[in-house]
Amino acid sequence: MKNKKCFFKTGRENELILKDWETSDGCIATDRITVDGMPVGYMYREKPKEGAWFEEYDSGWRFTAGDESDEYMSVTENSGIYKLNTICQYDSKIVPLLHAPYGTAYIRDENGEFQEESLS
């Protein structure tokens, strides 16, 4: 039997933060954000896989705390599919970056500010 995730609470669960978003709003985030309550440390946007059942829902955004190991990332249960607004509730600093095109990545620097990074 799977363990049920105990999500970190931000106190903003019912707040609409991502206003005027008119396209696909699904994303993937790791449990380091949604369960452990860590801020987004690394985010990137990839083009959704064409023909996949979720293509029409997938914004292409992927969010991690930035400290996840390869081993952690290889366990699918350590991530989940969410609405973008949900992840904005956890970390509203991502909102101004969400209109970036596919192939864009941001990493949070030591001052807590996002810097664009090359996706290679």
N, C-alpha and C positions, 0 to 999 in steps of 0.2 A: 504494500500500500504506500502510495506517495505521501510525503509530508506536505501538509498545506502550508503555503507561504504566509508569513506574518508580515504584512506590508508596513513600512515605515509611514507614519502619519505626519503630514506637513501642516495640517490645520486649514488647508486650502482645497480640500477634496471636491467641493461643489462650485468652486470659482471658475468662471470661464475666463481664461487668461489669453488664449490664442483666438483673438477676434478676427473676423473677416478672412478666415482661411477657407478658400473655395476649391481646394483640390484634395486628393487622397490624404488621409490624415492618420494612417497607421504607421507605426515605427517599432523598432526593437530596442530594448534597454536591458541592461544586466541587473541582477539582484543587488549588486553593490549600490545601485542607486535606489531601486524601489523597495528593497528589504532592509538594507543596511543604512540607508539615508545619506549616502555620500553624494556630493554634488557631481554634476557631469564634469568629467575631466577631459574627455575626448569624444568628439562627435564627427561623423562623416556621413555623406549622402551618396549612395550608389543608385544607379538606375535599376528599377525593379526588373526582375526577370520576366521577359515577355512570355505570355501564355500561361504563367503560373496562376493558380486559382485566386491568389491574393493580390494580383497585379493592380486591380482597380482600387484597392484599399491602401496600398503601400506607398508612402511618401518617399521611401528610400533612405530615411534617416535612421542611423544606428547610434546609440548612446552607451558609453561606458564611463566608469569612474576614472579609468586611466591606469589603474594599478592591477588589473586582472592579469593573471598569468595565462600562458597559452593553454596550460592544462585546465584552468578554470573555464576559459572560453570554449574549450572543446566539449564541455558538458552542456547539452542543450537546456537542461533544467535550470541552469544558472541565468537564463535570460527569459524574457517574455515579450509578447506582442501587446502593444498599448496604443491608445490614441495619443497623438502629439500633445493635446491639451493636458493629459495626465502627467506627462514628463515635464511640461512647463510648470505644473503645480509643484513639482519637486524642485525645479531649478528654473526660475523665470528669466535668468540671464541668457538663456538660449534663444528666446523669442526673436530678437532682432536679426538672428543669423539664419533663421529657418527658410528664408526665400532664396538662399544660395543655390546655385545650379548643381546638378548631379556632378560628382567628381570633386566636391569641395570637402575639406576637413578642417576642423578647428581643435586646438589643444589649449587647455587652460594653463597659463603661466604661473610663476610663483607669486604674482601679485593678484591672482584671481581673475585675470582678464583673458579673454579668448584671443588667440593668434591664429591666423590662417596658416595651414600647413599643407604641403604638397602630398597628394595621394599618389603613391607610386606602386 
